Amino acid sequence: MAVFVVAHGAWSAAWAWKKMRPLLRAAGHELWTPTYTGLGERAHLASPAIDLDTHIADVIGMLEMEDLRDVVLIAHSYGGMVATGVADRVRERIAQLVYLDAFVPRDGQSLFDLQPAEARTRMRELARTDGEGWRLPPTQMPADTPDADIAWASGRRRPQPIKTFEQPLRLIASETPPPRSYIYCQRNAPADVFRQFAERAQRERGWHYFEIDASHNPHITAPHALLELLVKIVATAA
């Protein structure tokens, strides 16, 4: 049995992993999905002060309160920023890291640092005009997302404090990171922002690399395929 913990993506929350819960449970695994402060069922706590460190502390707090160890930490999208910080600060609790179409920052990098300059400008302008200057409204979901899933998700996605995208990640530990896998979603656009991390995982030592025939949210659009891949990753590591 593996214990999976999700560091979810931007604008999202625990609800986005609803389809994966029964699948992983039926396969004999546990799935924990902490929601970051200011999003999902914790949207009432949103404030301009929330930053990346807040979301890292959210996940660490759950790991410590539930005393979870030997965890397979899944990082989706923006969750790569969070999970990298979590694994750095509580390395002893993490068995392996699985980046699912996620950002993989180095020390001192923010999510905005990993975006093209025009994307950063566009996102900051959107926060200024539609987010009262401190929140970034959700982006559109991939075009191949079924209408039913868009309808389900659109009412639940929430604007996210822009500091979570602007704050650089500071790594504090000197320990070797846990074993890392990268899952790249094949249906992303050719110039998508996650390709740089897929290429890095293939180039650098210490990574396991996988691809999935899905767009950016396989936990929503391709849950059975994602289950199969996660089980394979855990079995390979064992």
N, C-alpha and C positions, 0 to 999 in steps of 0.2 A: 504493500500500500504506500502511495506517495501522498504527501501533504502539499497541495498547491495553494499558493497565495498570489493574488493578482494585484499588481500596481496598474490601475486602469488608466485609460487615456484621458485626454482633455475633454471637458464639458460632459463627461460621462460619470458613471458611478457603479455601484454594485449591481444595479438592475440590468446593466448591459450584458452581464454574464449569466443571465437567467437560463438560457438554453443549455449552458455547459454543466450546470449543477446536477441534473438527473443523469446525464451521460457519464460524468466522472464518478458519481456515486455508484452507478450500476457496474462500472468497471472496477470498483473496489477502492477508489481514492477519495480523499477529502478535498474540498475546495472552499477557500476563505476569500472573501471579496470585500475588504475594507473600503469605505467611501471616504474620499478626501473632504476636509473641512470646506464648506461653502458650495458643495455640489450635491446632487441627488437628494436623498432624504436629509442631508445636512445643509441644504441651500439656505436655510434661515440664518446660518452662521456666517454668511458671506460678508466680507469687509475688505476695504482697500489694503489692509495690513497683511493679508494672507500671501505667503510667498512659497517658494520651493521647499524651504526648510520646514514649513508647516506641514506640507503633504508628506515629506519624509518622516516627520515625527508621528503623523497619523498611522502609518504602516508599522513603524517600530513599536508604537504604543500597543497595537493589537497583538503583535508577535510576543511582546513581553507579558501583557495581561493574560493571554491565552497560553503562555509558555510553549509556544510552537518552536520546534527545532527540526533540523534536517529538512528544511523547507525547500521546495522547488518554487522559486520566485519568478512569476511570469510578468514581464513588462510589456505593456502594449502602448505603442505610439509615445505620447508624452510621458507615459509611465516608465519609459526607459530612463528619464531624468531622475525620477523618484527612486526606482529600484536600484540604480547605480549608487545613490546615496545611502539607501538602506543597507545594501550589501557591504558597503565600506564601513558603516558604523556598527553593525551587529553581524559581522562576518561569521561568528561562531554559530549563528542560527540558520545559515543559508547553505544548503547542500549544493544547489546549482541555480544558475540564472538562465532564463529563457527569454530572449528578446523577440517579441512578436511584432514585426514591422515597426520597430521602435527606434527612438533616438539613443545613441550610445555616446554620452559626453565624456570628454577627458577633463581632468582637473582644471577648474577656472572657466569652463565653458557654460554658457546659458543656452536654453533652447533657441533663442533668437540668434545666437552666434552660429548655430548650425543651419540656419535658413539663408537663402539668397537675400541680398540687400533689398530687392524690390518686394519680396514677401514680408520682410520686417517692416518696411515702410507702410505697406498696405494694412498689415495687422494693427500697427499703432494708430493709423488713421481711423480704422474701424472702431477701435476702442474709444478714441476721442469722440467720434460722431454718434456711435450707437451704444456705447458702454459707459457713458458718464465719465470718461477719462480713465477709469480704473478697471473696467471689465472688458473682456474680449468675447463677443458673441460667437456662438458655434459656427463652424464652417459647414458647407453642404456635405452630406454623406455621398459615398461613391455612386456613380450613375447607375451601376448594375444592381444596387440594393433594391430588393423587392418593395413594391409600394406598401405592403402590409408592415414590413419592418421599418420603413421610413415613418409611417404613421405612428407606430408604437414608440419609436425612439424620439421623434421630434418633440413630443410633449414632455419629455423627461430630461432632455439635454439642457444644461444651464450655462449662462455666461460664466467665465472663469477669470478671477483676478489676474491682471496682466503682470503683476510682480512674479507670478509663478513661471512666466516665460522669460522674464528679464533677469532674474537672480542667477548669478553664476553658481555652479555646483563646486563646493570645496571638499575635496577628498582629504581625509585626516588619517587614515590607517596606512600602515606600511606593509600589511599582510598581502599575500598573493590572493587575487580575487577567486571566487569559486569557479568551477567549470562553467563555461558559457556556451550557449547555443544561440544561433540567429535563424529565425524563420522569416523568409522574405515572401511577400505576397506578389505572385506573378502578374496579377491583373492591374497592378499600379501603372500609371502612365510612365512612358519611357524615361522621362526626366524627373521622376518623383524624388522627394527629398530623402527617402529611405534607401535608395540604391547605394549611396555612399557607404552606408553601414554594412549592407550586404556584401559589397566588394571588400570592405575592410575585414569582415569575418572570414572571407575566403582567402585573403592575403596573409593575415597574421596567424602566427602559431597560437594554439590554445583554444581555438574555436571549433565548434561543430556547426556545419551549415546545412540548412534545409530550405526547401521552397514549398509553397502551397498554392494550389490553383484556386485563388480567391482574391478579392480586392481587400481593402485595408481593414475590414472588420470581420474576419472569419469566425469569430465567436458568435456573430449574429447571422452571417450569410452562409457559412460552411461549418457548422458545429461538429458534424460527424467526421469530416476530414481533419479538423483540428484535433479532435479527440484521438484519432488514430496516430497523428503525428506526435502529440504529447506523450502518449503511452510508449511510442517507439523511442523517444528521447530518454525517457526515464529508464527504460529497459537497457538502452545502450550504455547509459552511465553506470548502471548496476553491474 
